[in-house]
Amino acid sequence: AMYLAEKLTAAGIHVNYPGLKSHPGHELLKSMMNEKFGFGGMISFDAGTAEKAAEVMEMMENEGVGYLAVSLGYFKTLFSNSGKSTSSEVPEEKQKEMGLTEGLIRFSVGLDSEIERTFDIIYKCLKATGLVN
């Protein structure tokens, strides 16, 4: 997850990941975490709209990055647009209060022995959908 968070950030995507020094909870988590396990496997970024999130997630699934899912517990990479799936019952006003935007994509980064290749595919999908230049 750290590798993808750093690469996506370098590509101009604002990533929410506590392993990044720019994350507001970075120092707190660093003080509590077990260094053997790092900062965890969950990352997220905002695609802007639910339609754009769906487009990029479908493309990533078709390209073999992982799977669209509502539950993010699996050994392979999974992604979800929570505002349109698991948290869709949460009132829109409450979602905004929580920072759950309509285009938010959450990733559970799975076991991946080719993470560089995975990033290249994700970047290709982001470029094809206009999320990066």
PyMOL CGO cylinders between C-alpha atoms (Angstrom):
from pymol import cmd
from pymol.cgo import CYLINDER

trace = [
    CYLINDER, 0.00, 0.00, 0.00, 2.86, 2.38, 0.80, 0.3, 1, 1, 1, 1, 1, 1,
    CYLINDER, 2.86, 2.38, 0.80, 4.37, 1.84, -2.65, 0.3, 1, 1, 1, 1, 1, 1,
    CYLINDER, 4.37, 1.84, -2.65, 1.05, 2.58, -4.38, 0.3, 1, 1, 1, 1, 1, 1,
    CYLINDER, 1.05, 2.58, -4.38, 0.34, 5.56, -2.11, 0.3, 1, 1, 1, 1, 1, 1,
    CYLINDER, 0.34, 5.56, -2.11, 3.72, 7.11, -2.90, 0.3, 1, 1, 1, 1, 1, 1,
    CYLINDER, 3.72, 7.11, -2.90, 3.49, 6.44, -6.64, 0.3, 1, 1, 1, 1, 1, 1,
    CYLINDER, 3.49, 6.44, -6.64, -0.08, 7.73, -6.92, 0.3, 1, 1, 1, 1, 1, 1,
    CYLINDER, -0.08, 7.73, -6.92, 0.86, 10.85, -4.95, 0.3, 1, 1, 1, 1, 1, 1,
    CYLINDER, 0.86, 10.85, -4.95, 3.82, 11.44, -7.28, 0.3, 1, 1, 1, 1, 1, 1,
    CYLINDER, 3.82, 11.44, -7.28, 1.41, 11.09, -10.22, 0.3, 1, 1, 1, 1, 1, 1,
    CYLINDER, 1.41, 11.09, -10.22, -0.72, 13.93, -8.82, 0.3, 1, 1, 1, 1, 1, 1,
    CYLINDER, -0.72, 13.93, -8.82, -3.46, 11.93, -7.10, 0.3, 1, 1, 1, 1, 1, 1,
    CYLINDER, -3.46, 11.93, -7.10, -4.33, 13.08, -3.57, 0.3, 1, 1, 1, 1, 1, 1,
    CYLINDER, -4.33, 13.08, -3.57, -4.12, 9.81, -1.64, 0.3, 1, 1, 1, 1, 1, 1,
    CYLINDER, -4.12, 9.81, -1.64, -5.41, 9.21, 1.86, 0.3, 1, 1, 1, 1, 1, 1,
    CYLINDER, -5.41, 9.21, 1.86, -2.95, 6.83, 3.52, 0.3, 1, 1, 1, 1, 1, 1,
    CYLINDER, -2.95, 6.83, 3.52, -1.61, 7.10, 7.07, 0.3, 1, 1, 1, 1, 1, 1,
    CYLINDER, -1.61, 7.10, 7.07, 1.85, 5.95, 5.98, 0.3, 1, 1, 1, 1, 1, 1,
    CYLINDER, 1.85, 5.95, 5.98, 2.35, 9.21, 4.09, 0.3, 1, 1, 1, 1, 1, 1,
    CYLINDER, 2.35, 9.21, 4.09, 3.96, 11.95, 6.17, 0.3, 1, 1, 1, 1, 1, 1,
    CYLINDER, 3.96, 11.95, 6.17, 1.35, 14.36, 4.81, 0.3, 1, 1, 1, 1, 1, 1,
    CYLINDER, 1.35, 14.36, 4.81, -1.48, 12.39, 6.48, 0.3, 1, 1, 1, 1, 1, 1,
    CYLINDER, -1.48, 12.39, 6.48, -2.80, 14.18, 9.60, 0.3, 1, 1, 1, 1, 1, 1,
    CYLINDER, -2.80, 14.18, 9.60, -2.71, 10.96, 11.65, 0.3, 1, 1, 1, 1, 1, 1,
    CYLINDER, -2.71, 10.96, 11.65, 0.72, 9.82, 10.48, 0.3, 1, 1, 1, 1, 1, 1,
    CYLINDER, 0.72, 9.82, 10.48, 2.68, 10.57, 13.67, 0.3, 1, 1, 1, 1, 1, 1,
    CYLINDER, 2.68, 10.57, 13.67, -0.03, 9.15, 15.94, 0.3, 1, 1, 1, 1, 1, 1,
    CYLINDER, -0.03, 9.15, 15.94, -0.25, 5.89, 14.02, 0.3, 1, 1, 1, 1, 1, 1,
    CYLINDER, -0.25, 5.89, 14.02, 3.54, 5.68, 13.79, 0.3, 1, 1, 1, 1, 1, 1,
    CYLINDER, 3.54, 5.68, 13.79, 3.73, 5.90, 17.59, 0.3, 1, 1, 1, 1, 1, 1,
    CYLINDER, 3.73, 5.90, 17.59, 1.25, 3.01, 18.00, 0.3, 1, 1, 1, 1, 1, 1,
    CYLINDER, 1.25, 3.01, 18.00, 1.96, 0.65, 15.12, 0.3, 1, 1, 1, 1, 1, 1,
    CYLINDER, 1.96, 0.65, 15.12, 4.03, -2.50, 15.01, 0.3, 1, 1, 1, 1, 1, 1,
    CYLINDER, 4.03, -2.50, 15.01, 6.90, -1.65, 12.66, 0.3, 1, 1, 1, 1, 1, 1,
    CYLINDER, 6.90, -1.65, 12.66, 6.95, -5.23, 11.31, 0.3, 1, 1, 1, 1, 1, 1,
    CYLINDER, 6.95, -5.23, 11.31, 3.53, -4.66, 9.72, 0.3, 1, 1, 1, 1, 1, 1,
    CYLINDER, 3.53, -4.66, 9.72, 3.83, -1.09, 8.44, 0.3, 1, 1, 1, 1, 1, 1,
    CYLINDER, 3.83, -1.09, 8.44, 0.89, 1.27, 8.07, 0.3, 1, 1, 1, 1, 1, 1,
    CYLINDER, 0.89, 1.27, 8.07, -1.64, -1.21, 6.74, 0.3, 1, 1, 1, 1, 1, 1,
    CYLINDER, -1.64, -1.21, 6.74, -3.07, -2.08, 3.37, 0.3, 1, 1, 1, 1, 1, 1,
    CYLINDER, -3.07, -2.08, 3.37, -5.93, 0.42, 3.00, 0.3, 1, 1, 1, 1, 1, 1,
    CYLINDER, -5.93, 0.42, 3.00, -5.62, 3.49, 0.78, 0.3, 1, 1, 1, 1, 1, 1,
    CYLINDER, -5.62, 3.49, 0.78, -8.17, 5.79, -0.79, 0.3, 1, 1, 1, 1, 1, 1,
    CYLINDER, -8.17, 5.79, -0.79, -8.47, 8.64, -3.23, 0.3, 1, 1, 1, 1, 1, 1,
    CYLINDER, -8.47, 8.64, -3.23, -11.29, 10.71, -4.67, 0.3, 1, 1, 1, 1, 1, 1,
    CYLINDER, -11.29, 10.71, -4.67, -12.14, 10.23, -8.34, 0.3, 1, 1, 1, 1, 1, 1,
    CYLINDER, -12.14, 10.23, -8.34, -14.46, 13.27, -8.20, 0.3, 1, 1, 1, 1, 1, 1,
    CYLINDER, -14.46, 13.27, -8.20, -17.75, 11.66, -9.14, 0.3, 1, 1, 1, 1, 1, 1,
    CYLINDER, -17.75, 11.66, -9.14, -19.43, 8.31, -8.62, 0.3, 1, 1, 1, 1, 1, 1,
    CYLINDER, -19.43, 8.31, -8.62, -19.49, 7.85, -12.41, 0.3, 1, 1, 1, 1, 1, 1,
    CYLINDER, -19.49, 7.85, -12.41, -15.73, 8.45, -12.71, 0.3, 1, 1, 1, 1, 1, 1,
    CYLINDER, -15.73, 8.45, -12.71, -15.08, 6.13, -9.74, 0.3, 1, 1, 1, 1, 1, 1,
    CYLINDER, -15.08, 6.13, -9.74, -17.15, 3.39, -11.38, 0.3, 1, 1, 1, 1, 1, 1,
    CYLINDER, -17.15, 3.39, -11.38, -15.36, 3.91, -14.70, 0.3, 1, 1, 1, 1, 1, 1,
    CYLINDER, -15.36, 3.91, -14.70, -11.85, 3.63, -13.24, 0.3, 1, 1, 1, 1, 1, 1,
    CYLINDER, -11.85, 3.63, -13.24, -12.75, 0.70, -10.95, 0.3, 1, 1, 1, 1, 1, 1,
    CYLINDER, -12.75, 0.70, -10.95, -14.33, -1.26, -13.81, 0.3, 1, 1, 1, 1, 1, 1,
    CYLINDER, -14.33, -1.26, -13.81, -11.28, -0.59, -15.97, 0.3, 1, 1, 1, 1, 1, 1,
    CYLINDER, -11.28, -0.59, -15.97, -8.92, -1.69, -13.19, 0.3, 1, 1, 1, 1, 1, 1,
    CYLINDER, -8.92, -1.69, -13.19, -10.93, -4.88, -12.72, 0.3, 1, 1, 1, 1, 1, 1,
    CYLINDER, -10.93, -4.88, -12.72, -10.89, -5.59, -16.47, 0.3, 1, 1, 1, 1, 1, 1,
    CYLINDER, -10.89, -5.59, -16.47, -7.10, -5.00, -16.51, 0.3, 1, 1, 1, 1, 1, 1,
    CYLINDER, -7.10, -5.00, -16.51, -6.55, -7.50, -13.68, 0.3, 1, 1, 1, 1, 1, 1,
    CYLINDER, -6.55, -7.50, -13.68, -5.60, -5.11, -10.84, 0.3, 1, 1, 1, 1, 1, 1,
    CYLINDER, -5.60, -5.11, -10.84, -8.20, -6.59, -8.52, 0.3, 1, 1, 1, 1, 1, 1,
    CYLINDER, -8.20, -6.59, -8.52, -11.94, -6.83, -8.01, 0.3, 1, 1, 1, 1, 1, 1,
    CYLINDER, -11.94, -6.83, -8.01, -14.83, -4.48, -7.40, 0.3, 1, 1, 1, 1, 1, 1,
    CYLINDER, -14.83, -4.48, -7.40, -16.23, -5.48, -4.03, 0.3, 1, 1, 1, 1, 1, 1,
    CYLINDER, -16.23, -5.48, -4.03, -18.38, -4.27, -1.15, 0.3, 1, 1, 1, 1, 1, 1,
    CYLINDER, -18.38, -4.27, -1.15, -16.34, -6.13, 1.46, 0.3, 1, 1, 1, 1, 1, 1,
    CYLINDER, -16.34, -6.13, 1.46, -12.62, -5.34, 1.47, 0.3, 1, 1, 1, 1, 1, 1,
    CYLINDER, -12.62, -5.34, 1.47, -11.37, -8.46, 3.24, 0.3, 1, 1, 1, 1, 1, 1,
    CYLINDER, -11.37, -8.46, 3.24, -9.54, -10.80, 0.86, 0.3, 1, 1, 1, 1, 1, 1,
    CYLINDER, -9.54, -10.80, 0.86, -5.95, -11.67, -0.05, 0.3, 1, 1, 1, 1, 1, 1,
    CYLINDER, -5.95, -11.67, -0.05, -6.26, -10.08, -3.51, 0.3, 1, 1, 1, 1, 1, 1,
    CYLINDER, -6.26, -10.08, -3.51, -6.60, -6.35, -4.14, 0.3, 1, 1, 1, 1, 1, 1,
    CYLINDER, -6.60, -6.35, -4.14, -10.17, -5.13, -3.82, 0.3, 1, 1, 1, 1, 1, 1,
    CYLINDER, -10.17, -5.13, -3.82, -11.70, -1.69, -4.38, 0.3, 1, 1, 1, 1, 1, 1,
    CYLINDER, -11.70, -1.69, -4.38, -14.98, -0.08, -3.52, 0.3, 1, 1, 1, 1, 1, 1,
    CYLINDER, -14.98, -0.08, -3.52, -16.92, 3.14, -3.89, 0.3, 1, 1, 1, 1, 1, 1,
    CYLINDER, -16.92, 3.14, -3.89, -18.36, 3.08, -0.36, 0.3, 1, 1, 1, 1, 1, 1,
    CYLINDER, -18.36, 3.08, -0.36, -20.74, 5.99, -0.86, 0.3, 1, 1, 1, 1, 1, 1,
    CYLINDER, -20.74, 5.99, -0.86, -22.53, 3.99, -3.54, 0.3, 1, 1, 1, 1, 1, 1,
    CYLINDER, -22.53, 3.99, -3.54, -22.30, 0.58, -1.87, 0.3, 1, 1, 1, 1, 1, 1,
    CYLINDER, -22.30, 0.58, -1.87, -21.71, -0.30, 1.79, 0.3, 1, 1, 1, 1, 1, 1,
    CYLINDER, -21.71, -0.30, 1.79, -22.36, 3.23, 3.10, 0.3, 1, 1, 1, 1, 1, 1,
    CYLINDER, -22.36, 3.23, 3.10, -25.15, 4.14, 0.70, 0.3, 1, 1, 1, 1, 1, 1,
    CYLINDER, -25.15, 4.14, 0.70, -27.67, 4.00, 3.55, 0.3, 1, 1, 1, 1, 1, 1,
    CYLINDER, -27.67, 4.00, 3.55, -25.80, 6.76, 5.41, 0.3, 1, 1, 1, 1, 1, 1,
    CYLINDER, -25.80, 6.76, 5.41, -27.55, 10.08, 4.76, 0.3, 1, 1, 1, 1, 1, 1,
    CYLINDER, -27.55, 10.08, 4.76, -25.73, 12.26, 2.23, 0.3, 1, 1, 1, 1, 1, 1,
    CYLINDER, -25.73, 12.26, 2.23, -25.17, 15.06, 4.74, 0.3, 1, 1, 1, 1, 1, 1,
    CYLINDER, -25.17, 15.06, 4.74, -23.56, 12.62, 7.19, 0.3, 1, 1, 1, 1, 1, 1,
    CYLINDER, -23.56, 12.62, 7.19, -21.38, 11.20, 4.39, 0.3, 1, 1, 1, 1, 1, 1,
    CYLINDER, -21.38, 11.20, 4.39, -20.05, 14.70, 3.64, 0.3, 1, 1, 1, 1, 1, 1,
    CYLINDER, -20.05, 14.70, 3.64, -19.43, 15.27, 7.35, 0.3, 1, 1, 1, 1, 1, 1,
    CYLINDER, -19.43, 15.27, 7.35, -17.39, 12.03, 7.44, 0.3, 1, 1, 1, 1, 1, 1,
    CYLINDER, -17.39, 12.03, 7.44, -15.39, 12.98, 4.34, 0.3, 1, 1, 1, 1, 1, 1,
    CYLINDER, -15.39, 12.98, 4.34, -17.06, 10.23, 2.32, 0.3, 1, 1, 1, 1, 1, 1,
    CYLINDER, -17.06, 10.23, 2.32, -17.32, 11.87, -1.09, 0.3, 1, 1, 1, 1, 1, 1,
    CYLINDER, -17.32, 11.87, -1.09, -19.32, 10.36, -3.94, 0.3, 1, 1, 1, 1, 1, 1,
    CYLINDER, -19.32, 10.36, -3.94, -16.15, 9.61, -5.91, 0.3, 1, 1, 1, 1, 1, 1,
    CYLINDER, -16.15, 9.61, -5.91, -14.12, 8.09, -3.05, 0.3, 1, 1, 1, 1, 1, 1,
    CYLINDER, -14.12, 8.09, -3.05, -12.42, 4.84, -4.04, 0.3, 1, 1, 1, 1, 1, 1,
    CYLINDER, -12.42, 4.84, -4.04, -11.13, 2.66, -1.21, 0.3, 1, 1, 1, 1, 1, 1,
    CYLINDER, -11.13, 2.66, -1.21, -8.46, 0.05, -1.94, 0.3, 1, 1, 1, 1, 1, 1,
    CYLINDER, -8.46, 0.05, -1.94, -7.56, -2.94, 0.12, 0.3, 1, 1, 1, 1, 1, 1,
    CYLINDER, -7.56, -2.94, 0.12, -4.15, -3.72, -1.37, 0.3, 1, 1, 1, 1, 1, 1,
    CYLINDER, -4.15, -3.72, -1.37, -3.72, -7.47, -1.52, 0.3, 1, 1, 1, 1, 1, 1,
    CYLINDER, -3.72, -7.47, -1.52, -0.73, -9.75, -1.76, 0.3, 1, 1, 1, 1, 1, 1,
    CYLINDER, -0.73, -9.75, -1.76, 1.11, -8.64, -4.87, 0.3, 1, 1, 1, 1, 1, 1,
    CYLINDER, 1.11, -8.64, -4.87, 4.48, -9.89, -6.06, 0.3, 1, 1, 1, 1, 1, 1,
    CYLINDER, 4.48, -9.89, -6.06, 4.40, -7.50, -9.05, 0.3, 1, 1, 1, 1, 1, 1,
    CYLINDER, 4.40, -7.50, -9.05, 3.48, -4.20, -7.38, 0.3, 1, 1, 1, 1, 1, 1,
    CYLINDER, 3.48, -4.20, -7.38, 5.38, -2.10, -9.94, 0.3, 1, 1, 1, 1, 1, 1,
    CYLINDER, 5.38, -2.10, -9.94, 3.36, -3.71, -12.74, 0.3, 1, 1, 1, 1, 1, 1,
    CYLINDER, 3.36, -3.71, -12.74, 0.18, -3.17, -10.73, 0.3, 1, 1, 1, 1, 1, 1,
    CYLINDER, 0.18, -3.17, -10.73, 0.96, 0.53, -10.40, 0.3, 1, 1, 1, 1, 1, 1,
    CYLINDER, 0.96, 0.53, -10.40, 1.63, 0.78, -14.15, 0.3, 1, 1, 1, 1, 1, 1,
    CYLINDER, 1.63, 0.78, -14.15, -1.80, -0.71, -14.86, 0.3, 1, 1, 1, 1, 1, 1,
    CYLINDER, -1.80, -0.71, -14.86, -3.51, 1.56, -12.32, 0.3, 1, 1, 1, 1, 1, 1,
    CYLINDER, -3.51, 1.56, -12.32, -1.75, 4.58, -13.84, 0.3, 1, 1, 1, 1, 1, 1,
    CYLINDER, -1.75, 4.58, -13.84, -2.86, 3.51, -17.33, 0.3, 1, 1, 1, 1, 1, 1,
    CYLINDER, -2.86, 3.51, -17.33, -6.46, 3.31, -16.07, 0.3, 1, 1, 1, 1, 1, 1,
    CYLINDER, -6.46, 3.31, -16.07, -6.24, 6.71, -14.36, 0.3, 1, 1, 1, 1, 1, 1,
    CYLINDER, -6.24, 6.71, -14.36, -4.84, 8.21, -17.55, 0.3, 1, 1, 1, 1, 1, 1,
    CYLINDER, -4.84, 8.21, -17.55, -7.49, 6.59, -19.77, 0.3, 1, 1, 1, 1, 1, 1,
    CYLINDER, -7.49, 6.59, -19.77, -10.26, 7.95, -17.54, 0.3, 1, 1, 1, 1, 1, 1,
    CYLINDER, -10.26, 7.95, -17.54, -8.75, 11.44, -17.38, 0.3, 1, 1, 1, 1, 1, 1,
    CYLINDER, -8.75, 11.44, -17.38, -7.83, 11.38, -13.69, 0.3, 1, 1, 1, 1, 1, 1,
    CYLINDER, -7.83, 11.38, -13.69, -4.16, 12.06, -14.53, 0.3, 1, 1, 1, 1, 1, 1,
    CYLINDER, -4.16, 12.06, -14.53, -2.56, 13.65, -17.59, 0.3, 1, 1, 1, 1, 1, 1,
]
cmd.load_cgo(trace, "trace")
